[in-house]
Amino acid sequence: MMLIVEIASWALILLGSFFTIVGALGLVRMPEVFTRMHAASVTDTLGVGFLIFGMALQAGFGLVTLKLVILMALFLFTGPVVTHALAQACLHEGIKPQLTEDRRGLARSANPDDGRQPS
C-alpha cells in the first residue's frame, strides 16, 4: 500500500512540474500579454494543484497536509484574482487583445492603430 502512495505522489509531483514548466514556456512563446496571462494562470493553477496534492500524499494526514490545503485554497483564490486585475489594468492602459474576430463573430480590421501594444 505504501508503494502505491509513493508512486501516486511522485506521479502527481512530476505532472505538476510538467504543467508548471509548460506555463513558463507559454510566457515566453505567446505573442501578447493577454494570451501570456491565460497560459500562465491556467497551467500554474493546475500545476500547483498537482504539486500540492502530491506533497499531501507524501506527508500523510496531519498538520502538514492541513497547511498544504490552506496554501492551495489561498492560491486558488488569489491566482485568478491577480490575473483578472492585471488584465483590467492592461485594458485600462489601452492595450487591446489581438483578435481576428470578436465575440459577435465580426472580423476585426487589420489596422495596426486598433490598439497600442507595450514596447
C-alpha positions in Angstrom: 0.0 0.0 0.0 2.8 2.4 0.9 4.4 1.8 -2.5 1.2 2.7 -4.3 1.0 6.0 -2.4 4.7 6.8 -3.2 4.2 6.1 -6.9 1.0 8.2 -7.0 2.5 11.1 -5.1 5.6 11.2 -7.4 3.4 10.9 -10.5 1.4 13.9 -9.3 4.5 15.8 -8.4 6.0 15.1 -11.9 2.7 16.0 -13.6 2.5 19.3 -11.6 6.1 20.1 -12.5 5.3 19.4 -16.2 2.4 21.8 -16.2 4.4 24.5 -14.4 7.2 24.2 -17.0 4.6 24.4 -19.8 3.2 27.5 -18.2 6.7 29.1 -18.1 7.2 28.2 -21.7 3.8 29.8 -22.5 5.0 33.0 -21.0 7.9 33.1 -23.5 6.2 31.8 -26.6 2.8 33.6 -26.6 2.5 36.7 -28.7 0.8 39.2 -26.4 0.1 40.0 -22.8 -3.5 38.5 -22.6 -2.5 35.1 -24.1 0.5 35.1 -21.8 -1.6 35.7 -18.8 -4.0 32.9 -19.8 -1.2 30.4 -20.4 0.4 31.2 -17.1 -2.7 31.3 -15.0 -4.3 28.1 -16.3 -1.2 25.9 -16.3 0.2 27.3 -13.0 -3.1 26.7 -11.2 -3.3 23.2 -12.5 0.5 22.6 -11.9 0.3 23.9 -8.3 -2.8 21.8 -7.6 -1.0 18.6 -8.7 2.2 19.5 -6.8 0.3 20.2 -3.6 -1.8 17.1 -3.9 1.3 15.0 -4.5 3.0 16.6 -1.5 -0.1 16.0 0.7 0.1 12.3 -0.3 3.8 12.3 0.7 3.1 13.9 4.1 0.1 11.7 5.1 -2.7 13.0 7.2 -1.6 15.6 9.7 -0.8 19.2 10.3 1.5 19.5 7.2 -1.4 18.3 5.0 -3.7 20.9 6.5 -1.1 23.6 5.8 -0.8 22.4 2.2 -4.6 22.5 1.8 -4.6 26.1 3.2 -1.9 27.0 0.7 -3.9 25.5 -2.1 -7.0 27.4 -1.2 -5.0 30.6 -1.0 -3.5 30.0 -4.4 -6.9 29.1 -5.9 -8.4 32.3 -4.7 -5.5 34.7 -5.4 -4.3 33.4 -8.7 -7.4 34.2 -10.8 -8.0 37.5 -9.0 -4.5 38.7 -9.8 -4.8 37.6 -13.4 -8.1 39.4 -13.7 -6.7 42.6 -12.1 -3.7 42.5 -14.5 -6.0 42.1 -17.5 -8.2 45.0 -16.3 -5.0 47.2 -15.8 -3.9 46.4 -19.4 -7.3 47.3 -20.8 -7.3 50.5 -18.7 -4.0 51.4 -20.2 -5.4 51.0 -23.7 -3.7 47.7 -24.6 -6.2 45.7 -26.6 -6.2 42.0 -27.3 -5.0 40.9 -30.8 -8.2 39.2 -32.0 -9.1 38.0 -35.5 -12.7 38.3 -34.7 -14.7 39.5 -31.7 -17.3 37.5 -29.7 -20.1 38.5 -32.1 -18.3 36.8 -35.0 -17.4 40.1 -36.7 -14.0 40.3 -38.4 -11.7 42.9 -36.9 -9.8 45.4 -39.1 -6.1 44.8 -39.7 -5.4 48.4 -38.8 -2.3 48.5 -36.6 -3.7 51.6 -34.8 -6.5 49.5 -33.4 -4.8 49.3 -30.0 -1.4 50.0 -28.8 0.9 47.3 -27.7 3.6 47.6 -25.0 7.0 48.4 -26.3 
